[in-house]
């Protein structure tokens, strides 16, 4: 069992290294995309071409290795559940996973996004959100597969100590099945991301952010409807005093229901807060319009994100080489990443807006509302023209939307 236990320990170290490389890759990608290189219009170097080809293969490699890892994990779990434990077979299977499926998967997931503005074709450049999603999913898979190795080590150590193998107990069988199921789920999640592609991923993310936004809007609306009635009728006041006297001997005059009512009233909108009430109504109307913007962006921009670059575009500057097109405003993948930053930021900003209202801070609420609307306008500016740089229906609609937002 000595060689098997040693292999498990070295594989755990390798997984730790893989996890670190995925985290490092994420940081490096952010630094590169924050300062894209300018192109002089020359033909991409062979190194760039090789990098772009690797990016083109990223989804295919991760999908294939996910399916392969799922299969290897199934075989390994059967080896653990079927006595006697065969060290040579387990060693072979762990080696296949660590040097094969896992190594290839991590290499594909850590491939950096291209920073060149002259790609051979846009479909070879994945936006950063896809790289981030792949890295997160692969990290999750590595963690789940590390749990499988823990079980293997437990089985091997017990057999080495007892010098016999009566097979796993019922509890151990359940542990193996549960750990295997987690790996399967992680593999299936990666396959799903690869199959839905960039468009499927960004549409799903945008819909999730919009749902969070609209939930926050509804909470704000309900909070505004729950107005605190200023002043208490004399009869009610006398009744409260009697209640306090009755409870004084029981719990020192401290009543949980009374405490909840006091704190609830502290952040209620009073009838006299007319200016804050007007600001709340304006905020709800504007945020509902932002919700409409999400729907328009999903339909007119995210779902139409190109799978490949057209041979010519109205804003592209060509040097006479059909394969060498420069994008002065950045690649579609860069514009997409920028758009998603704004769409993700809006519901986060609305959380701050809600906090301002709950604190009855009109000045802060006004500031945060303007920030939120500014994010929405920036999102429009990022993709006001379509992915080929031309005006279309969304271009005209978005101008009317901005005017309507200002009018609210």
N, C-alpha and C positions, 0 to 999 in steps of 0.2 A: 504493500500500500504506500510505501515511501515515495516512489516516483509519482503516483497519482496525487498525493497530498502536496508534493512540491510543485506539480503542474498547476494545481488549483491556486496556490499562493502566488505563483508568477502570473497567472491569468488575472487574478484580482488586481495585482499591481498594474497590469496592462490596461485593465478597465479604468482604473484611477487615472492613468495617463490619457486615455481616450477622453474621459470626462473633462480633464483639464484642457485638452486641445480644443474641445468644442466650446468651452467658455472663452478661451483665448481667441479663437476664431471669431466669436461674436463681437468681442471688443475691437479687434482689428478691422472687421468689416465696417463698424460704425465710424471708425477714424477715416477709412478710405472713402466712404460714401459722403462724408461731411466735406471733403475737399477734392472733388473730381478733377482729374487731369484734363487739361485742354489739349485738343488734338490739332496738329498742324496740317492735317489732311493727307498725310502720307499713308502708304499702304501698311496695314498692321503687320507687326513683326511675327516671325514664326512662333515666338514665345506666346504672344497674344493669341494667335490662332489656336495654339495648343490649349491654352487656358479656356478659350471660348468653347472648344470642342468638349472639354471636360464638363463645362457647365451645361452644355446641351445634353450630356449623358447623365447628369445628376439624378433626375427623377427616375430614369430607367434603371440606374444602378441601385438606388435605394429601394425601389419597388422589388427588384429581383432579389436583392440580399435579404429583404424583410421576409419574403416568401421562403427563401432558403433557410434562414434562421429559425423560422417557425417549424419547418420540417425537422431540422437538427434537434430542436428542443423537444419535439414529440418523441423522437428516437431516444434521446437521452433520458427522458422521464420513464420510458418503458424499460430501459436498462436498470434504472433505479428501483422500479417496482417489481422486477422479475428476478428472484434469487436464483443462483448466487450472484453477487455483484462481481462483474468481470472487469478488473482494472484496465486491462489492455483495450477493451472496447470503449470504455468511458474516456480513457486518455485520447484515443483516436478521435472520438466525437468532439471533445473539448478543443483539440487541436484544429479540427476542421472549422469550428466556429471562430476561434480567436484569430487564426491566421487567414481565414477565408472571408466568411460573411461579415463579421464585425469589422475587420480591418478595411474592407472595401466600402462598407457603409459609412464608417467614420471619415474615410478619405473623401467620399463624395459630399458628405454633409459639411465638411470644413473647407471645401473649395470656395474661395472668396468671390464675392460679386465683382463683375468687371467694372473698372473705372474708366475704360476707354470710351470715347464718344464716336469712335468709328468702328463699330462691330461689323463682322462679316454678315451677320443677320441678327435681328433683335430676338428671335426665338432662342438664341443661344445665351441670353442674359436673363437670369432669374432675378426678380426684385428682391430686395433685402427682406421683406416680410416673409417670403417663401423660405429663404435661407434660415431666418430666425425660427420659423415653425419647424423646419426639418431638424435643426439643432436641438430644439426643445424635445421633440418627439424621440430623437435618437438617444438623448440623455436619459429619458424615461425608460427606454428599452434597455440601455446598459445597466441601469439600476435594477430592473427586474431580472436581468440575466445574472447579475451578481448574486441575487437571492438564490438562484438555482445552484450556483457554485457553493454557497453556504450549505445547502442541503447535501450536495455531493460530498463535501468535506466531512459533514457529520456522519454520513453513512460509512465513509472510508475509515474514519477515526474509530468508530465503534467496532467495525470488523477487525481492525488491527489490534484493538485492545482485548477483544473477546476471543480472537482467533477462530471465530466461527461466523456463519451467516445464516440466520433463521429467517431472513427476509424482513421487510419493514413492518412495523406495527400499524394498526389502523390509523392512529394519529399521524404517523409519518407518511402514510399513503395520502392522507388528506392534505398534508403540507405540500407534497410533491404535486398533487393535482391542482392545488390552489396557485402555487408558484408558476406552474406551467400555464395556467389560464391567464395569469397576469402578463406573461410574455406573449401569449397569443394575442391578447387584446392590444398590447403595444405594437406588435407587428401589423395587425389589421389596421390600426390607426395610421401607421406610416403608409401602408398601401393605399388607404383611402385618400390621404393628402396627395399622394403622387397621381392617383387616378383623377381626382377632381381638378388638379392643376392649379395654375395661378388664379384663373378666373373664379373657379369654385371656392378657393380659399378666401380671396378678398371679398367676394360677395357674402360669404358666411360671416366674416369678421364685421363687415359693414352692417349687416342685419342685426348682429349681436349688439353692436354699439348703439344702433338706432333704438333697439328694444330697451336698453338701459336708459337712454335719453328720454324716451316716452314714459317710462315708469317714473322717472324723476319729475317730469312735467305733471303727471297725474297726482303725485304726492304733493307737489306744490299747490296744485289747484284745490285739493281736498283741505290742505292746511289753510288756505285762504278762505274757504267756506266755513271753517270752524272758528268763527269770530267770538272773541271774549266779550261778554256783556259787561260793560262798565257799570259799576254800582250794584249793590245788593239790596234787595227789598228789606224793609225793617223786620218783617216777620221772619224772613229767612235768616237774618242776622241773629235774632233772638233764639231761633231754633239751633243755630250753630253753637251759640254760647252754652245753651243747656246741654247739648251733646258733649261739649268739651268738659263741662262740670261732671257729667256722668262717667266719662272715661278717665278723669283725673286720678281717681283712686286705683284704677286698674293698671294703667301703663304710663303714669306720669303725664297724662294729657297728650301723649304722642300717639297718633292714629295713622296707620299706613295709608289708608284711603285719603285722609286729609293731606298727607305729604305728597302723594301722587297728584292730587288736584292742584296743590300750590305750585309744583314744578311745571305741570302742564300749562297752567295759566301764565307762567312767566314768559313763555315764548309764543303765546297766542297773539293773533292780530286783533288789536282793539278796534272798536267802532270808530274811534276818533282818529285812527291812523289813516286818514284819507289819502295822503300822498304815497305812503307805503303800499296801500291797497291798490292804488292806480298803477304803481310800478310793478306790483305783482301781476296784475291783469295784463299789462303790456309785455311782461316777461313771458307769461304763459303763451300769449299769442305769437310772439317772436319764436319761441322754442318750438311751437307746433309747426311754424313755417320751416324751421330748420329740419324738423322731421320729414317734411315734404321734400326738402332738398336732398336728404339721404336717398329717398326713393328715386328721385330723378337721376342722381349720380350713379346709383346701382344700375338703373336701366340703360342710361345713355353713355356711361363711361366704363364702369367696372365690367359689365357683361359684354361690352364691345372691345375689351382690351385685346390687342392683336396677338395672334399666335406666331405671326411672322411679320417682318417689315415689308411694306409695299416697295416695289422697285423704284418708284419715284414719289415724292411728296411735294406739296407746294412750298414748304418751308425748308426742305432739305437742300443743302448746297453740295452738289456733286462735282468732283474733279474729273469727270469724264469716265470714271470707273463705276459701273453699275453696282458693284459690290462694295464700293467705298463711299458711303453716304454719311455726311456729317450732320449732327443734330445740334444746332446752335443753342436751343433751349434745353438740351439734355435728352437722353434716351427716354422712350416711353416708360421704361422700368424706373427711371429716376423720377419722372413726374408721378408715377403711380405711388412710389414710396412716399413722396412729399404729400400727396393727397391723403394717404392713409394716416400719416402723422396728424393731420388736421382732424380727420374724422374720429380718430381715437381720442384726441384731446378734448373734443366738445363735451361728451358726457362726463368726463373728469372735471371740466370747468363748471358744469351744471351742478355737480355736487358741492362745489365751493359756493355757488350762487344760492343753493338751498340753505347752506349753513348761515349765510349772510342774512337771509330772510328770517330764519329761526332766531337769530340774534337781534332781530329788529334793527339791523344796521342798514339804513337806506343808502348811505353813501357808498358803502362797500358793495352792496347789491347792484347799484348802478354801474360801478366799475367792472364787476365781474360779468354782468350782462353784456356790456360793450365788448369785453374780451371774448366772450363766447360768440357773439355775432361777428367779431373780427376773424375768428377762426373759420367760420362758415364762409365769409367773403374770400378768405385766402384759399380755401378749398376750391372755390369757383375759379379764382384766378389761375390756379395751377392747371386746371383742365378746361378752361373756357373754350379753347379750340379742341377739336377731336384729336385722336392719337396721331393723325397724319398732318396736324397743324392747320386744319381747315375749319371755317365756321360751319355750324350746322344748327339743327333745331334747338339743341341745348344751349348754344351760344346766345341765341335770341331770348330763350326762356329765362336763362340765368340773369340777363340784364334786367328783365322785368321783375324777377324775383328780388333782386337787390333794391330796386326802386320801391317795391311793395314793403320790404323789410324796413326801410327808412321811414316809410309813411306810418308805420305802426307806432 
